[in-house]
């Protein structure tokens, strides 16, 4: 064995070093060896070789290790929420370094020509666990060093979306857990009925890796006529079982919503999604009432205020029967400046329109401010490209 050193990526703290020699392995651990890089992980973590199946979904809602470069077209379930611990060990390339990687500890290992990304969720002890796992890593004589990729030079004009998103649009859209490749988007643009796509840009409970989601991807897709629905998957209602939940204290919940909005805006700006765009907070279904409803409403008010302060529109995705129903009930008592600008309601009635039925009065969010998710979890194929999607219908406008 030879000792290896690691360097942190720009903006990421160095949270692990490679050990000079392996330590004694516990009975509940297994060693993963990839291209001369060895690391000890819990024995119950699954290991996936992405070279054998490039369509494998790199998802962090289950403990796993992914070896190799994530495929451009991952076969992911359309709507995953939640994050636990896991690793991606891939070749050290400029594209890998540039890929969106919030919520991960990233350690470049030029001594082995690899980039190691360690995901962890918000549950107690998960961050410590991935640090402990990373601390077991070592480089062997089989490794092939690769120089760190040179920093990308700033372009003359910053990459940006073609205007605020989703912009003005009436028609069908879809959302997928991982942003499809540009080639897949081009194929679907020409052969599918969809012209809008939901993309998960931020949030501590975002489950899927996003190797395709870059500022260049945003620039190209919007220039080609796609309308983007940026999604943040943050804290969930306190009456759910998610690891990251809103506080039942109203002031704290508002602060948590504000913090989530600030992080979402940073992610949007890094991707070139400009002010004037709507960003949608994904609040999964919950049982309405009491402190749960109070927490959600205060979180959304903090989310909305912080987005407005930064020049963005406030959007919320939720079940028509829970989060949206609570927003509807709260309209008379919510100051106009704190009301959500766009609602995205999940009501799987298989009807492609923005009629909210008995859930949403016709005079609420009636100025082209609605998105209806009318079916979930369907795989569709156009031009030979298959994607597992949730189906939506939009009627939105830029203001």
MIVO-529320 format. One record per residue (C-alpha): residue in three letters; x, y, z. Coordinates in pm, whole numbers, plus 50000, padded with zeros to 5 digits. Each point is the difference from the previous one (the first is absolute). Layout:
BEGIN
  type      x      y      z
   Ala      X      Y      Z
...
***
This chain:
BEGIN
  type      x      y      z
   Unk  50000  50000  50000
   Unk  50109  50356  49949
   Unk  49867  50304  50177
   Unk  49769  50222  49797
   Unk  49901  50360  50047
   Unk  49678  50164  49893
   Unk  49900  50352  49909
   Unk  49661  50157  50056
   Unk  49795  50125  49708
   Unk  49943  50373  49982
   Unk  49743  50100  50258
   Unk  49988  49659  50171
   Unk  50160  49929  50334
   Unk  50254  49722  50017
   Unk  49834  49753  50234
   Unk  50196  49680  49939
   Unk  50352  49884  49937
   Unk  50129  49671  49872
   Unk  50168  49778  50253
   Unk  50342  49857  49946
   Unk  49890  49645  50068
   Unk  49672  49818  50056
   Unk  49878  49971  50354
   Unk  49851  49685  50146
   Unk  49670  49936  49829
   Unk  49688  49953  50209
   Unk  49781  49697  49944
   Unk  49716  50220  49875
   Unk  50215  50165  49730
   Unk  50102  49912  49646
   Unk  50286  50133  49788
   Unk  49922  50159  49666
   Unk  50293  50012  49757
   Unk  49979  50217  49689
   Unk  50300  50082  49781
   Unk  50247  49981  50286
   Unk  49783  50186  50247
   Unk  49882  49796  50299
   Unk  49744  50105  50255
   Unk  49812  49820  50277
   Unk  49622  50046  50002
   Unk  49719  49848  50205
   Unk  49933  49643  49887
   Unk  49636  50074  49920
   Unk  50081  50272  49744
   Unk  49924  49883  49646
   Unk  50273  50044  49737
   Unk  49915  50090  49640
   Unk  50241  49991  49704
   Unk  49880  50275  49769
   Unk  50212  49866  49713
   Unk  49794  49682  50002
   Unk  49672  50190  49993
   Unk  50030  50372  49916
   Unk  49625  50046  50051
   Unk  50030  49926  50374
   Unk  49840  50279  50201
   Unk  50252  50164  50232
   Unk  49767  50062  50291
   Unk  50078  50080  50359
   Unk  49672  49908  50167
   Unk  50158  49659  50064
   Unk  50355  49918  50119
   Unk  50214  49904  49700
   Unk  50335  50038  49824
   Unk  50006  50090  49630
   Unk  50317  49927  49803
   Unk  50073  50180  49674
   Unk  49852  50291  49809
   Unk  49625  50048  50045
   Unk  49818  49942  49672
   Unk  49854  50290  49807
   Unk  49658  49834  50002
   Unk  49939  49844  50341
   Unk  49692  49785  50050
   Unk  49869  50165  50316
   Unk  49655  49980  50158
   Unk  49836  50333  49928
   Unk  49935  50120  50352
   Unk  50254  49910  50265
   Unk  50028  50205  50318
   Unk  50248  49944  50281
   Unk  50371  49959  50045
   Unk  50217  49769  50204
   Unk  50366  49899  49961
   Unk  50187  49881  49693
   Unk  50305  50041  49776
   Unk  50072  50064  49637
   Unk  50355  49919  49888
   Unk  50061  50116  49644
   Unk  50286  50100  49769
   Unk  50142  50345  50074
   Unk  49889  50210  49703
   Unk  49908  50364  49945
   Unk  49636  49900  49942
   Unk  49987  49811  50332
   Unk  50146  50297  50184
   Unk  49748  50240  49845
   Unk  49693  49785  50065
   Unk  49748  50122  50256
   Unk  50087  49841  50334
   Unk  49826  50174  50286
   Unk  49956  49789  50310
   Unk  50317  49799  49942
   Unk  50354  49996  50132
   Unk  50223  49997  49691
   Unk  50358  49875  50016
   Unk  50218  49997  49688
   Unk  50261  49724  50003
   Unk  50245  50083  49717
   Unk  50230  49724  50127
   Unk  49740  49754  49871
   Unk  49841  50220  49733
   Unk  49668  49999  50185
   Unk  49740  50232  50149
   Unk  49822  49869  50308
   Unk  49662  50152  50091
   Unk  49851  49902  50334
   Unk  49633  50078  50048
   Unk  49831  50020  50335
   Unk  49657  50094  50120
   Unk  49897  50224  50290
   Unk  49940  49715  50247
   Unk  50215  49999  50311
   Unk  50330  49823  49952
   Unk  49991  49974  49621
   Unk  50263  50266  49938
   Unk  50226  49836  50259
   Unk  49947  49662  49835
   Unk  50116  50113  49656
   Unk  50302  50174  50154
   Unk  50091  49675  50174
   Unk  49960  49810  49673
   Unk  50215  50249  49811
   Unk  50269  49975  50266
   Unk  50051  49630  49917
   Unk  50098  50070  49638
   Unk  50343  49911  49862
   Unk  50172  50001  49663
   Unk  50183  49688  49883
   Unk  50275  49939  49746
   Unk  49732  49918  49739
   Unk  49884  50361  49987
   Unk  50066  50219  49697
   Unk  50052  50367  50091
   Unk  49823  50273  49807
   Unk  50071  50373  50027
   Unk  49727  50221  50140
   Unk  49793  50149  49715
   Unk  50088  50359  49924
   Unk  49743  50253  50123
   Unk  49749  50102  49734
   Unk  50064  50350  49873
   Unk  49719  50248  50036
   Unk  49815  50054  49674
   Unk  49952  50348  49860
   Unk  49627  49985  50080
   Unk  49870  49798  50296
   Unk  49782  49703  49916
   Unk  49636  50073  50070
   Unk  49654  49873  49931
   Unk  49802  50158  49719
   Unk  49800  50220  50237
   Unk  49816  49935  50327
   Unk  49870  49648  50050
   Unk  49761  49837  49936
   Unk  49902  50310  49806
   Unk  49675  50025  49809
   Unk  49865  49664  49899
   Unk  49680  49798  49979
   Unk  50037  49631  49932
   Unk  50152  49673  50117
   Unk  50311  49957  50208
   Unk  50176  49723  50188
   Unk  50228  49964  50298
   Unk  50270  49736  50047
   Unk  50220  49923  50298
   Unk  50322  50056  49802
   Unk  50027  50261  49725
   Unk  50010  49815  49665
   Unk  50300  50038  49771
   Unk  50001  50273  49737
   Unk  49967  49738  49727
   Unk  49693  49856  50174
   Unk  49853  50348  50038
   Unk  50060  50070  49632
   Unk  49828  49677  49902
   Unk  49700  50065  50220
   Unk  49976  50360  49879
   Unk  49952  49873  49646
   Unk  49780  49697  50067
   Unk  49813  50035  50331
   Unk  49701  50214  50101
   Unk  50205  50163  50277
   Unk  50165  50341  50002
   Unk  50058  50047  50375
   Unk  50213  49803  50246
   Unk  50029  50002  50377
   Unk  50359  49987  50129
   Unk  50114  49943  50358
   Unk  50256  50275  50054
   Unk  50050  49994  50378
   Unk  49891  49879  50340
   Unk  50126  49767  50269
   Unk  49754  49725  49903
   Unk  50076  49997  49626
   Unk  50047  49629  49933
   Unk  50155  49971  49653
   Unk  50342  50107  49880
   Unk  49997  50262  49727
   Unk  50299  49945  49769
   Unk  49824  50171  49709
   Unk  49874  50306  50188
   Unk  50244  50282  49925
   Unk  49972  50362  49891
   Unk  50075  49883  49648
   Unk  49708  49754  50018
   Unk  49767  50280  50112
   Unk  50121  50231  49724
   Unk  49959  49739  49729
   Unk  49664  49862  50106
   Unk  49836  50338  50041
   Unk  50149  50124  49671
   Unk  49840  49697  49837
   Unk  49659  50102  50132
   Unk  49973  49802  50323
   Unk  49833  50162  50301
   Unk  50161  49908  50333
   Unk  49826  49943  50333
   Unk  50282  50028  50261
   Unk  49929  49789  50311
   Unk  50146  50010  50351
   Unk  49950  49691  50220
   Unk  50050  50129  50351
   Unk  49846  49943  50340
   Unk  49672  49815  50020
   Unk  49697  50029  50229
   Unk  50072  49910  50364
   Unk  49732  49728  50001
   Unk  50184  49796  49734
   Unk  50285  49750  50039
   Unk  50255  50188  49788
   Unk  50339  50052  50159
   Unk  49986  50377  49949
   Unk  49683  50163  50129
   Unk  49867  50346  50068
   Unk  49988  50125  50355
   Unk  49668  50016  50180
   Unk  50108  50341  50133
   Unk  49855  50253  49753
   Unk  50293  50244  50012
   Unk  50251  49722  49949
   Unk  49798  49855  49712
   Unk  49995  50341  49830
   Unk  50376  50026  50044
   Unk  50046  49653  49854
   Unk  49792  50095  49696
   Unk  50207  50315  49955
   Unk  50325  49804  50020
   Unk  49874  49748  49745
   Unk  49907  50282  49763
   Unk  50343  50161  50029
   Unk  50169  49669  49915
   Unk  49761  49940  49710
   Unk  50071  50344  49856
   Unk  50375  49936  50020
   Unk  49952  49671  49815
   Unk  49781  50170  49740
   Unk  50252  50278  49944
   Unk  50284  49750  49965
   Unk  49798  49830  49727
   Unk  49918  50328  49825
   Unk  49631  50000  50097
   Unk  49933  50373  50038
   Unk  49793  50216  50230
   Unk  49635  50009  49899
   Unk  49997  49620  49988
   Unk  49780  49790  50226
   Unk  50162  49743  50229
   Unk  49776  49727  50137
   Unk  50031  49860  50353
   Unk  49918  49628  49993
   Unk  49788  49927  50307
   Unk  49887  49639  49999
   Unk  49660  49882  50120
   Unk  49925  50013  50372
   Unk  49705  49978  50238
   Unk  49848  50346  50033
   Unk  49920  50171  50325
   Unk  50146  50144  50318
   Unk  50369  50067  50027
   Unk  50068  49824  49670
   Unk  49791  50246  49800
   Unk  50136  50294  50201
   Unk  50359  49894  49929
   Unk  49941  49966  49626
   Unk  49829  50336  49970
   Unk  50275  50179  50191
   Unk  50272  49823  49803
   Unk  49832  50105  49675
   Unk  49971  50360  50117
   Unk  50371  50008  50077
   Unk  50071  49837  49664
   Unk  49783  50251  49816
   Unk  50135  50310  50174
   Unk  50362  49900  49940
   Unk  49938  49923  49632
   Unk  49820  50332  49950
   Unk  50284  50184  50173
   Unk  50237  49849  49742
   Unk  49780  50072  49700
   Unk  49867  49646  49944
   Unk  49645  49868  49997
   Unk  49881  49762  50268
   Unk  49866  49663  49893
   Unk  49882  49701  50203
   Unk  49950  49642  49885
   Unk  49784  49783  50222
   Unk  49707  49764  50009
   Unk  49671  50173  49922
   Unk  49858  49832  50310
   Unk  50269  50117  50245
   Unk  50246  50281  49929
   Unk  49787  50167  49735
   Unk  49684  49961  50208
   Unk  50173  50173  50291
   Unk  50117  50284  49774
   Unk  49647  50039  49865
   Unk  49852  50016  50352
   Unk  50261  50257  50104
   Unk  49947  50243  49710
   Unk  49754  50231  50182
   Unk  50242  50043  50292
   Unk  50323  50024  49803
   Unk  50133  50346  49905
   Unk  50011  50041  49623
   Unk  50377  50040  49999
   Unk  50042  49661  50173
   Unk  49770  49801  49774
   Unk  50153  49739  49776
   Unk  50028  50117  49638
   Unk  49968  49658  49833
   Unk  49836  49681  50125
   Unk  50096  49658  49865
   Unk  49742  49753  50120
   Unk  50020  49623  49988
   Unk  49657  49856  49921
   Unk  50036  49682  49798
   Unk  49667  50008  49820
   Unk  50158  49945  49654
   Unk  49848  50323  49868
   Unk  50245  50237  49828
   Unk  49870  50338  50114
   Unk  50046  50244  50288
   Unk  49650  49966  50147
   Unk  50043  49948  50372
   Unk  49657  49846  50045
   Unk  49872  50020  50356
   Unk  50354  50054  50131
   Unk  50065  50347  49856
   Unk  49741  50276  49952
   Unk  49988  50139  49647
   Unk  50083  50350  50123
   Unk  50328  49894  50169
   Unk  50321  49996  49796
   Unk  49792  50066  49691
   Unk  50242  50234  49821
   Unk  50189  49724  49823
   Unk  50168  49887  50323
   Unk  49930  49625  50001
   Unk  50171  49671  49925
   Unk  49807  49675  50033
   Unk  50185  49670  50049
   Unk  49732  49772  49863
   Unk  50183  49666  49990
   Unk  50308  49860  50172
   Unk  50258  49735  49930
   Unk  49955  49917  49633
   Unk  50276  49900  49757
   Unk  49957  50159  49659
   Unk  50208  49950  49686
   Unk  50047  50246  49714
   Unk  50256  49970  49725
   Unk  50136  49689  50168
   Unk  50074  50184  50328
   Unk  49817  49876  50312
   Unk  49963  50209  50317
   Unk  49802  49929  50316
   Unk  49798  50315  50060
   Unk  49720  50167  50185
   Unk  49759  50168  49759
   Unk  49897  50362  50042
   Unk  49792  50266  49832
   Unk  50106  50364  50034
   Unk  49828  50332  49958
   Unk  50256  50257  50112
   Unk  50119  50345  49902
   Unk  50303  50219  50072
   Unk  49906  50320  50185
***
